[in-house]
Amino acid sequence: MLVGLKQLAQKEALTTALRKIKHTKNRQISQAFSHTYLVGAVIVLILSPIALLTDRKPLT
């Protein structure tokens, strides 16, 4: 009986630990994607005016 209670407590502790690990992993993945999109947006914002200046002038 005592072994069963210990195993039940161990199962609860393991379930809680795995839930915390999953939550932390998902949060870090979301944060990484957020940073990636932010870097991409900054690059586009910086290079957009340069792209407007590279138009060729029509030959007359």
PDB file with one MODEL, atoms N, CA, C and O in Angstrom:
MODEL        1
ATOM      1  N   MET A   1       0.824  -1.200   0.000  1.00  0.00           N
ATOM      2  CA  MET A   1       0.000   0.000   0.000  1.00  0.00           C
ATOM      3  C   MET A   1       0.864   1.258   0.000  1.00  0.00           C
ATOM      4  O   MET A   1       0.580   2.217  -0.718  1.00  0.00           O
ATOM      5  N   LEU A   2       1.929   1.246   0.818  1.00  0.00           N
ATOM      6  CA  LEU A   2       2.807   2.406   0.908  1.00  0.00           C
ATOM      7  C   LEU A   2       3.547   2.626  -0.405  1.00  0.00           C
ATOM      8  O   LEU A   2       3.775   3.766  -0.811  1.00  0.00           O
ATOM      9  N   VAL A   3       3.921   1.531  -1.069  1.00  0.00           N
ATOM     10  CA  VAL A   3       4.613   1.634  -2.354  1.00  0.00           C
ATOM     11  C   VAL A   3       3.690   2.265  -3.394  1.00  0.00           C
ATOM     12  O   VAL A   3       4.127   3.082  -4.204  1.00  0.00           O
ATOM     13  N   GLY A   4       2.431   1.888  -3.369  1.00  0.00           N
ATOM     14  CA  GLY A   4       1.460   2.455  -4.307  1.00  0.00           C
ATOM     15  C   GLY A   4       1.291   3.957  -4.110  1.00  0.00           C
ATOM     16  O   GLY A   4       1.187   4.704  -5.083  1.00  0.00           O
ATOM     17  N   LEU A   5       1.262   4.400  -2.858  1.00  0.00           N
ATOM     18  CA  LEU A   5       1.139   5.835  -2.581  1.00  0.00           C
ATOM     19  C   LEU A   5       2.376   6.592  -3.046  1.00  0.00           C
ATOM     20  O   LEU A   5       2.277   7.700  -3.572  1.00  0.00           O
ATOM     21  N   LYS A   6       3.545   5.981  -2.845  1.00  0.00           N
ATOM     22  CA  LYS A   6       4.786   6.620  -3.293  1.00  0.00           C
ATOM     23  C   LYS A   6       4.811   6.733  -4.814  1.00  0.00           C
ATOM     24  O   LYS A   6       5.240   7.748  -5.364  1.00  0.00           O
ATOM     25  N   GLN A   7       4.350   5.683  -5.486  1.00  0.00           N
ATOM     26  CA  GLN A   7       4.321   5.718  -6.950  1.00  0.00           C
ATOM     27  C   GLN A   7       3.323   6.757  -7.455  1.00  0.00           C
ATOM     28  O   GLN A   7       3.581   7.424  -8.457  1.00  0.00           O
ATOM     29  N   LEU A   8       2.206   6.898  -6.783  1.00  0.00           N
ATOM     30  CA  LEU A   8       1.212   7.897  -7.165  1.00  0.00           C
ATOM     31  C   LEU A   8       1.770   9.310  -6.984  1.00  0.00           C
ATOM     32  O   LEU A   8       1.566  10.176  -7.835  1.00  0.00           O
ATOM     33  N   ALA A   9       2.468   9.537  -5.884  1.00  0.00           N
ATOM     34  CA  ALA A   9       3.080  10.844  -5.641  1.00  0.00           C
ATOM     35  C   ALA A   9       4.173  11.124  -6.673  1.00  0.00           C
ATOM     36  O   ALA A   9       4.324  12.253  -7.141  1.00  0.00           O
ATOM     37  N   GLN A  10       4.928  10.087  -7.020  1.00  0.00           N
ATOM     38  CA  GLN A  10       5.983  10.240  -8.017  1.00  0.00           C
ATOM     39  C   GLN A  10       5.370  10.563  -9.381  1.00  0.00           C
ATOM     40  O   GLN A  10       5.907  11.380 -10.129  1.00  0.00           O
ATOM     41  N   LYS A  11       4.256   9.926  -9.697  1.00  0.00           N
ATOM     42  CA  LYS A  11       3.581  10.188 -10.970  1.00  0.00           C
ATOM     43  C   LYS A  11       3.101  11.634 -11.028  1.00  0.00           C
ATOM     44  O   LYS A  11       3.245  12.296 -12.055  1.00  0.00           O
ATOM     45  N   GLU A  12       2.534  12.123  -9.936  1.00  0.00           N
ATOM     46  CA  GLU A  12       2.071  13.516  -9.886  1.00  0.00           C
ATOM     47  C   GLU A  12       3.234  14.488 -10.060  1.00  0.00           C
ATOM     48  O   GLU A  12       3.119  15.474 -10.789  1.00  0.00           O
ATOM     49  N   ALA A  13       4.352  14.212  -9.392  1.00  0.00           N
ATOM     50  CA  ALA A  13       5.521  15.091  -9.504  1.00  0.00           C
ATOM     51  C   ALA A  13       6.055  15.092 -10.929  1.00  0.00           C
ATOM     52  O   ALA A  13       6.429  16.140 -11.455  1.00  0.00           O
ATOM     53  N   LEU A  14       6.092  13.926 -11.548  1.00  0.00           N
ATOM     54  CA  LEU A  14       6.576  13.815 -12.922  1.00  0.00           C
ATOM     55  C   LEU A  14       5.640  14.530 -13.888  1.00  0.00           C
ATOM     56  O   LEU A  14       6.099  15.214 -14.803  1.00  0.00           O
ATOM     57  N   THR A  15       4.351  14.380 -13.696  1.00  0.00           N
ATOM     58  CA  THR A  15       3.373  15.053 -14.558  1.00  0.00           C
ATOM     59  C   THR A  15       3.509  16.567 -14.445  1.00  0.00           C
ATOM     60  O   THR A  15       3.471  17.274 -15.452  1.00  0.00           O
ATOM     61  N   THR A  16       3.667  17.060 -13.232  1.00  0.00           N
ATOM     62  CA  THR A  16       3.837  18.498 -13.020  1.00  0.00           C
ATOM     63  C   THR A  16       5.119  19.000 -13.667  1.00  0.00           C
ATOM     64  O   THR A  16       5.121  20.051 -14.309  1.00  0.00           O
ATOM     65  N   ALA A  17       6.203  18.261 -13.504  1.00  0.00           N
ATOM     66  CA  ALA A  17       7.480  18.668 -14.092  1.00  0.00           C
ATOM     67  C   ALA A  17       7.400  18.688 -15.612  1.00  0.00           C
ATOM     68  O   ALA A  17       7.898  19.619 -16.244  1.00  0.00           O
ATOM     69  N   LEU A  18       6.783  17.676 -16.204  1.00  0.00           N
ATOM     70  CA  LEU A  18       6.661  17.630 -17.663  1.00  0.00           C
ATOM     71  C   LEU A  18       5.775  18.759 -18.182  1.00  0.00           C
ATOM     72  O   LEU A  18       6.048  19.313 -19.246  1.00  0.00           O
ATOM     73  N   ARG A  19       4.734  19.102 -17.459  1.00  0.00           N
ATOM     74  CA  ARG A  19       3.858  20.212 -17.859  1.00  0.00           C
ATOM     75  C   ARG A  19       4.630  21.535 -17.841  1.00  0.00           C
ATOM     76  O   ARG A  19       4.480  22.356 -18.746  1.00  0.00           O
ATOM     77  N   LYS A  20       5.457  21.739 -16.807  1.00  0.00           N
ATOM     78  CA  LYS A  20       6.261  22.961 -16.724  1.00  0.00           C
ATOM     79  C   LYS A  20       7.289  23.019 -17.853  1.00  0.00           C
ATOM     80  O   LYS A  20       7.515  24.079 -18.436  1.00  0.00           O
ATOM     81  N   ILE A  21       7.905  21.886 -18.156  1.00  0.00           N
ATOM     82  CA  ILE A  21       8.885  21.830 -19.242  1.00  0.00           C
ATOM     83  C   ILE A  21       8.216  22.158 -20.568  1.00  0.00           C
ATOM     84  O   ILE A  21       8.762  22.921 -21.366  1.00  0.00           O
ATOM     85  N   LYS A  22       7.046  21.595 -20.811  1.00  0.00           N
ATOM     86  CA  LYS A  22       6.321  21.847 -22.060  1.00  0.00           C
ATOM     87  C   LYS A  22       5.940  23.318 -22.177  1.00  0.00           C
ATOM     88  O   LYS A  22       6.080  23.914 -23.245  1.00  0.00           O
ATOM     89  N   HIS A  23       5.462  23.899 -21.089  1.00  0.00           N
ATOM     90  CA  HIS A  23       5.080  25.316 -21.093  1.00  0.00           C
ATOM     91  C   HIS A  23       6.294  26.203 -21.385  1.00  0.00           C
ATOM     92  O   HIS A  23       6.209  27.132 -22.188  1.00  0.00           O
ATOM     93  N   THR A  24       7.416  25.916 -20.734  1.00  0.00           N
ATOM     94  CA  THR A  24       8.637  26.699 -20.942  1.00  0.00           C
ATOM     95  C   THR A  24       9.130  26.570 -22.370  1.00  0.00           C
ATOM     96  O   THR A  24       9.538  27.557 -22.982  1.00  0.00           O
ATOM     97  N   LYS A  25       9.095  25.353 -22.904  1.00  0.00           N
ATOM     98  CA  LYS A  25       9.548  25.130 -24.280  1.00  0.00           C
ATOM     99  C   LYS A  25       8.680  25.895 -25.267  1.00  0.00           C
ATOM    100  O   LYS A  25       9.203  26.536 -26.178  1.00  0.00           O
ATOM    101  N   ASN A  26       7.367  25.839 -25.101  1.00  0.00           N
ATOM    102  CA  ASN A  26       6.458  26.550 -26.001  1.00  0.00           C
ATOM    103  C   ASN A  26       6.655  28.061 -25.919  1.00  0.00           C
ATOM    104  O   ASN A  26       6.596  28.753 -26.935  1.00  0.00           O
ATOM    105  N   ARG A  27       6.889  28.571 -24.716  1.00  0.00           N
ATOM    106  CA  ARG A  27       7.111  30.006 -24.546  1.00  0.00           C
ATOM    107  C   ARG A  27       8.404  30.437 -25.232  1.00  0.00           C
ATOM    108  O   ARG A  27       8.447  31.487 -25.873  1.00  0.00           O
ATOM    109  N   GLN A  28       9.454  29.635 -25.103  1.00  0.00           N
ATOM    110  CA  GLN A  28      10.728  29.978 -25.732  1.00  0.00           C
ATOM    111  C   GLN A  28      10.644  29.900 -27.252  1.00  0.00           C
ATOM    112  O   GLN A  28      11.245  30.723 -27.942  1.00  0.00           O
ATOM    113  N   ILE A  29       9.917  28.934 -27.781  1.00  0.00           N
ATOM    114  CA  ILE A  29       9.748  28.830 -29.235  1.00  0.00           C
ATOM    115  C   ILE A  29       8.970  30.034 -29.753  1.00  0.00           C
ATOM    116  O   ILE A  29       9.324  30.601 -30.786  1.00  0.00           O
ATOM    117  N   SER A  30       7.920  30.425 -29.050  1.00  0.00           N
ATOM    118  CA  SER A  30       7.139  31.599 -29.456  1.00  0.00           C
ATOM    119  C   SER A  30       7.992  32.859 -29.427  1.00  0.00           C
ATOM    120  O   SER A  30       7.898  33.706 -30.316  1.00  0.00           O
ATOM    121  N   GLN A  31       8.815  32.974 -28.410  1.00  0.00           N
ATOM    122  CA  GLN A  31       9.683  34.141 -28.295  1.00  0.00           C
ATOM    123  C   GLN A  31      10.717  34.164 -29.415  1.00  0.00           C
ATOM    124  O   GLN A  31      11.030  35.234 -29.937  1.00  0.00           O
ATOM    125  N   ALA A  32      11.250  33.010 -29.794  1.00  0.00           N
ATOM    126  CA  ALA A  32      12.228  32.948 -30.883  1.00  0.00           C
ATOM    127  C   ALA A  32      11.593  33.370 -32.204  1.00  0.00           C
ATOM    128  O   ALA A  32      12.202  34.125 -32.962  1.00  0.00           O
ATOM    129  N   PHE A  33      10.384  32.900 -32.493  1.00  0.00           N
ATOM    130  CA  PHE A  33       9.703  33.299 -33.726  1.00  0.00           C
ATOM    131  C   PHE A  33       9.388  34.792 -33.708  1.00  0.00           C
ATOM    132  O   PHE A  33       9.489  35.459 -34.738  1.00  0.00           O
ATOM    133  N   SER A  34       9.012  35.313 -32.561  1.00  0.00           N
ATOM    134  CA  SER A  34       8.727  36.739 -32.443  1.00  0.00           C
ATOM    135  C   SER A  34       9.969  37.562 -32.763  1.00  0.00           C
ATOM    136  O   SER A  34       9.887  38.566 -33.470  1.00  0.00           O
ATOM    137  N   HIS A  35      11.113  37.139 -32.245  1.00  0.00           N
ATOM    138  CA  HIS A  35      12.358  37.852 -32.533  1.00  0.00           C
ATOM    139  C   HIS A  35      12.721  37.750 -34.008  1.00  0.00           C
ATOM    140  O   HIS A  35      13.219  38.712 -34.593  1.00  0.00           O
ATOM    141  N   THR A  36      12.477  36.599 -34.609  1.00  0.00           N
ATOM    142  CA  THR A  36      12.779  36.418 -36.028  1.00  0.00           C
ATOM    143  C   THR A  36      11.955  37.368 -36.880  1.00  0.00           C
ATOM    144  O   THR A  36      12.491  38.014 -37.780  1.00  0.00           O
ATOM    145  N   TYR A  37      10.662  37.462 -36.610  1.00  0.00           N
ATOM    146  CA  TYR A  37       9.806  38.367 -37.380  1.00  0.00           C
ATOM    147  C   TYR A  37      10.184  39.824 -37.135  1.00  0.00           C
ATOM    148  O   TYR A  37      10.105  40.644 -38.050  1.00  0.00           O
ATOM    149  N   LEU A  38      10.590  40.153 -35.921  1.00  0.00           N
ATOM    150  CA  LEU A  38      11.006  41.520 -35.620  1.00  0.00           C
ATOM    151  C   LEU A  38      12.262  41.891 -36.405  1.00  0.00           C
ATOM    152  O   LEU A  38      12.346  42.993 -36.947  1.00  0.00           O
ATOM    153  N   VAL A  39      13.231  40.994 -36.472  1.00  0.00           N
ATOM    154  CA  VAL A  39      14.454  41.247 -37.238  1.00  0.00           C
ATOM    155  C   VAL A  39      14.118  41.415 -38.715  1.00  0.00           C
ATOM    156  O   VAL A  39      14.646  42.313 -39.371  1.00  0.00           O
ATOM    157  N   GLY A  40      13.253  40.566 -39.239  1.00  0.00           N
ATOM    158  CA  GLY A  40      12.839  40.687 -40.638  1.00  0.00           C
ATOM    159  C   GLY A  40      12.157  42.009 -40.916  1.00  0.00           C
ATOM    160  O   GLY A  40      12.408  42.629 -41.949  1.00  0.00           O
ATOM    161  N   ALA A  41      11.303  42.448 -40.017  1.00  0.00           N
ATOM    162  CA  ALA A  41      10.602  43.722 -40.197  1.00  0.00           C
ATOM    163  C   ALA A  41      11.576  44.896 -40.175  1.00  0.00           C
ATOM    164  O   ALA A  41      11.425  45.842 -40.947  1.00  0.00           O
ATOM    165  N   VAL A  42      12.566  44.839 -39.302  1.00  0.00           N
ATOM    166  CA  VAL A  42      13.563  45.915 -39.235  1.00  0.00           C
ATOM    167  C   VAL A  42      14.379  45.964 -40.518  1.00  0.00           C
ATOM    168  O   VAL A  42      14.661  47.048 -41.029  1.00  0.00           O
ATOM    169  N   ILE A  43      14.761  44.808 -41.044  1.00  0.00           N
ATOM    170  CA  ILE A  43      15.527  44.764 -42.291  1.00  0.00           C
ATOM    171  C   ILE A  43      14.712  45.360 -43.436  1.00  0.00           C
ATOM    172  O   ILE A  43      15.228  46.169 -44.207  1.00  0.00           O
ATOM    173  N   VAL A  44      13.455  44.970 -43.553  1.00  0.00           N
ATOM    174  CA  VAL A  44      12.594  45.510 -44.616  1.00  0.00           C
ATOM    175  C   VAL A  44      12.414  47.015 -44.442  1.00  0.00           C
ATOM    176  O   VAL A  44      12.449  47.758 -45.423  1.00  0.00           O
ATOM    177  N   LEU A  45      12.225  47.464 -43.222  1.00  0.00           N
ATOM    178  CA  LEU A  45      12.040  48.890 -42.956  1.00  0.00           C
ATOM    179  C   LEU A  45      13.278  49.695 -43.335  1.00  0.00           C
ATOM    180  O   LEU A  45      13.159  50.790 -43.887  1.00  0.00           O
ATOM    181  N   ILE A  46      14.447  49.172 -43.048  1.00  0.00           N
ATOM    182  CA  ILE A  46      15.686  49.883 -43.366  1.00  0.00           C
ATOM    183  C   ILE A  46      15.961  49.882 -44.864  1.00  0.00           C
ATOM    184  O   ILE A  46      16.410  50.891 -45.409  1.00  0.00           O
ATOM    185  N   LEU A  47      15.700  48.770 -45.533  1.00  0.00           N
ATOM    186  CA  LEU A  47      16.065  48.655 -46.943  1.00  0.00           C
ATOM    187  C   LEU A  47      15.005  49.182 -47.907  1.00  0.00           C
ATOM    188  O   LEU A  47      15.303  49.352 -49.089  1.00  0.00           O
ATOM    189  N   SER A  48      13.801  49.444 -47.460  1.00  0.00           N
ATOM    190  CA  SER A  48      12.756  49.944 -48.361  1.00  0.00           C
ATOM    191  C   SER A  48      13.102  51.287 -49.000  1.00  0.00           C
ATOM    192  O   SER A  48      12.917  51.427 -50.209  1.00  0.00           O
ATOM    193  N   PRO A  49      13.589  52.274 -48.263  1.00  0.00           N
ATOM    194  CA  PRO A  49      13.960  53.534 -48.921  1.00  0.00           C
ATOM    195  C   PRO A  49      15.100  53.352 -49.928  1.00  0.00           C
ATOM    196  O   PRO A  49      15.132  54.030 -50.955  1.00  0.00           O
ATOM    197  N   ILE A  50      16.012  52.462 -49.643  1.00  0.00           N
ATOM    198  CA  ILE A  50      17.113  52.203 -50.573  1.00  0.00           C
ATOM    199  C   ILE A  50      16.567  51.592 -51.855  1.00  0.00           C
ATOM    200  O   ILE A  50      17.046  51.908 -52.944  1.00  0.00           O
ATOM    201  N   ALA A  51      15.583  50.731 -51.739  1.00  0.00           N
ATOM    202  CA  ALA A  51      14.988  50.107 -52.929  1.00  0.00           C
ATOM    203  C   ALA A  51      14.302  51.143 -53.806  1.00  0.00           C
ATOM    204  O   ALA A  51      14.311  51.011 -55.030  1.00  0.00           O
ATOM    205  N   LEU A  52      13.716  52.159 -53.215  1.00  0.00           N
ATOM    206  CA  LEU A  52      13.066  53.209 -54.002  1.00  0.00           C
ATOM    207  C   LEU A  52      14.083  54.040 -54.782  1.00  0.00           C
ATOM    208  O   LEU A  52      13.762  54.585 -55.838  1.00  0.00           O
ATOM    209  N   LEU A  53      15.289  54.134 -54.272  1.00  0.00           N
ATOM    210  CA  LEU A  53      16.323  54.930 -54.937  1.00  0.00           C
ATOM    211  C   LEU A  53      17.033  54.171 -56.053  1.00  0.00           C
ATOM    212  O   LEU A  53      17.824  54.764 -56.787  1.00  0.00           O
ATOM    213  N   THR A  54      16.774  52.898 -56.194  1.00  0.00           N
ATOM    214  CA  THR A  54      17.483  52.103 -57.199  1.00  0.00           C
ATOM    215  C   THR A  54      16.719  51.978 -58.507  1.00  0.00           C
ATOM    216  O   THR A  54      17.147  51.236 -59.391  1.00  0.00           O
ATOM    217  N   ASP A  55      15.603  52.679 -58.656  1.00  0.00           N
ATOM    218  CA  ASP A  55      14.865  52.636 -59.922  1.00  0.00           C
ATOM    219  C   ASP A  55      15.707  53.252 -61.030  1.00  0.00           C
ATOM    220  O   ASP A  55      16.394  54.253 -60.826  1.00  0.00           O
ATOM    221  N   ARG A  56      15.640  52.640 -62.199  1.00  0.00           N
ATOM    222  CA  ARG A  56      16.382  53.182 -63.340  1.00  0.00           C
ATOM    223  C   ARG A  56      15.602  54.336 -63.951  1.00  0.00           C
ATOM    224  O   ARG A  56      14.373  54.314 -64.025  1.00  0.00           O
ATOM    225  N   LYS A  57      16.330  55.316 -64.375  1.00  0.00           N
ATOM    226  CA  LYS A  57      15.694  56.453 -65.037  1.00  0.00           C
ATOM    227  C   LYS A  57      15.414  56.082 -66.486  1.00  0.00           C
ATOM    228  O   LYS A  57      16.246  55.445 -67.133  1.00  0.00           O
ATOM    229  N   PRO A  58      14.270  56.466 -66.995  1.00  0.00           N
ATOM    230  CA  PRO A  58      13.949  56.105 -68.386  1.00  0.00           C
ATOM    231  C   PRO A  58      14.893  56.801 -69.368  1.00  0.00           C
ATOM    232  O   PRO A  58      15.277  57.956 -69.180  1.00  0.00           O
ATOM    233  N   LEU A  59      15.254  56.062 -70.419  1.00  0.00           N
ATOM    234  CA  LEU A  59      16.114  56.623 -71.459  1.00  0.00           C
ATOM    235  C   LEU A  59      15.282  57.501 -72.376  1.00  0.00           C
ATOM    236  O   LEU A  59      14.192  57.109 -72.794  1.00  0.00           O
ATOM    237  N   THR A  60      15.782  58.669 -72.687  1.00  0.00           N
ATOM    238  CA  THR A  60      15.040  59.567 -73.587  1.00  0.00           C
ATOM    239  C   THR A  60      15.803  59.809 -74.867  1.00  0.00           C
ATOM    240  O   THR A  60      15.331  60.538 -75.739  1.00  0.00           O
TER     241      THR A  60
ENDMDL
END
